[in-house]
Amino acid sequence: MATAAFPASLREQLQTLIRELPDGDVEVGPLVDELGAQGMLMLVILLTLVFLIPVSIPGVSTVFGAVIVLVGIARIAGRPLWMPGAVRRRSVPAGRMRAALDTGLKWVRRLERITRPGRMAGLTHGRAVGLFNDAALILGAVLLMAPFGFIPFSNTVPGVALMCLAIGLLQRDGLMVLLGHVMNVVTIVYFAILIGGGGLVIRELFTRFWPA
């Protein structure tokens, strides 16, 4: 699965990045600079690894989701990745992040086995298709930032969507890209159920304690 830009496998690249994480808190800016503008899709994969467990690190989804939104915008605009200073200076605990990344690597190993470069190529080529896929990255990132982090799988489902999209685009695997789109839809349905269920609970409580 090697590419011209990344001769090592996805797993090897990510293992190297995880191994080089400093002790203490990790600032988002240096983490992004480690990959550079040409590694934006690798950056998306790295940032979504921590969400491939049922319960994620509190507060991280907002910061990482914002970075992925900026990645999508940069890809649509055809420009290098730019981030505001406030986002670059945000930090996350390296210890908990490293443990989550190590767990997320198990997903990468599984996805590596089923990825096939050039498969369903029509879903990865062309300006219109590219815009649609990059818009899907932004949508997935916005869903990742939704305030449901305390609910199991609320970060995991959009995290899987973003992971599949990024790997599919990086490896030119249309089936992986399609799976990413499907997972975005699954995320929307899941959130709609959460919101609808929450509304029913509130209505039931209101009816019980304040009957008409």
N, C-alpha and C positions, 0 to 999 in steps of 0.2 A: 504493500500500500504506500510505498514511498512516492514522493512527488519531487519535482525539481526544486521547489522552494523549501521543502522539508524532507531531506533524504532519509531521516530516521522515521520509524513508525510513529503514529499518533501517541501510542502508549509510551514509547521511549522519550519522545519530546516532553510529554507531560510529567513523566517521572523525573526528568532532569530539572524541570521548573520547580517541582515540589521539593526536590532535594536541596535546591539552592535558596529556598525561602529562609529569610533571616529569623532569628529568635525574637521573641517579643511581638509587639504589634506590627502588622505589615501595612504600609501605606499603599493606596490604590495606584497612585502615580508611578512609582518605581516598578510595580507589578506589571503595569501596562507597557512601560518603556522596555521591559525585558524582551517583549516580542516585537515591538515596533509596528509601524503602519502596515507593513506587508503581512503581518501575522494576525490580522483582525479576526479571522475565523478561528484560528488556534486560541486566541484570547477568549472568544465566546465559549469554546469548549472548556477551557480552563475555569472560567467563571461559573459555568453551570455544573461542574463536577460536585460542588459542595451541596447542591440541591437534590442530588440523586439518592437521598436518604429520606425516610418519612418525615422527620422533623429537622429543620435547618437551624443555622445559627441566627439568633434574633438580630434584626436590623440589617443583615447582609443582603437580603433580597432587594431592598430599596437601592442600595449603593450599586451592587452589581447589575441590577436591572437597568439603572440609569446609564451605566457604561455601555451595556449592550444596545440600548436605544441609540446612543451616540455612534456605535459601530454601524448600525443599520443606516443611520442618516449619512455617515461618511461614505458608505458603499454606494448609496443612491446618488450622492453628489459627486462621487468619483474623486474624493479628496482624502488626505491622510486623517487619521483619527485625531480629534481635538476634544479636550475635556476642560471644563471650568476648574479654576483653582480649588474651589470648595470640594469638588468631587475628588480631585487628585490628592488632597490632603486627608481625606477620610481613611481611617485605619480599621483593621479587623484583627482579632487575636490569632496569631500565627499557629499556636498549638492546636486549637480547635479546628482551624481551617485546614491544617495539614492532615489531621485525622479524617476529616470529611473528604478531602481530596483523595486520600488513599482508598477510602471506601468507594468513591466515585470511579476510580480507575477500573474497578471490576466491571462496570458497565461498558467502559471503553473496550476492554478485552472482548466482551461479548459482541459489541457492535463491529469490531474489527473483523470478526469471523464471518459476518454476513454482508459486509460492505463489498461492492463490486464496482470499481471505477468504470465509467462509461455506460452503465446500465440505465435504460430509460433516459437517454441523453437529452431528449426533447424538454425535459423538466429542469435542465440546468443550463441551457444555452439560449441566447437571444436576449435582446434588450428588454422587451416587455416581460419575458419570463423572469429575467434578473430583477427587475423592479418589483415584481410580485413577490419573489422569494425574499428580497431584502425587506419589503413591507411586512412579510410574515415574521422576520426576525424582530422587527420593532413591536409587532403585536404580541409576540411571545414574551418579550421583555416587559411590556406594560402589564401583561397578565401576571408575570413573576412578581411585579411590584405591588400587586393587589394586597390589601391589608387582611390577608387570611393566614399569615404565617404560623399562627398558633394552632391551626387545624392541620392534622396529618395529610400529607400528599398535596397540599395546596401550593407548595413550591416545587414538589417533585414532578407533577404532571407538566407544568410549563417548562420546567428544567429539561425534561426528556424531549419536549418539542424543540427547544432551542438546540439541544445537543444533536438531535437527528438532522435538523436543518443545517447546522454548521458543518457536521461531518459530511453530509450529502453534497453541500456546495464545495467543500474543500476537495472531496474525492470525485466530484462530478458523478455522483450516484443518484439518479433521479428517484429511485425507489425510497432511499433514505429521506430525500427532500419531501416526497409525498407523505411519508410517515410523519415527518415534522408538521406538515399542514394538518394532517388528521389529528395529531395530538393537540394542536392549537384549538381545534374544534371541540375535542374532548374536554379541554380545560374550560372553555366557555360554558359548555353544558354543565360541568361539575360546579362551577361558580354560580350558575343560575340556580342549580338545585340548592346550594348552600344559602343563597340569598332568599330563595322562595321558602325554604324550610325555616330559616330564621324569622321571616315575616309571619309564618303560620304560628310559630312559638310565641312571638310577641303578641299576636292577636289573641291566642288562647289565654295567655296570662292576663291580658287586658280584660278579656271577657270574664275570667274567673274572679278577678279581684275588684273589677269595676263593672258589674253587670248593668245592663240597661234597665 
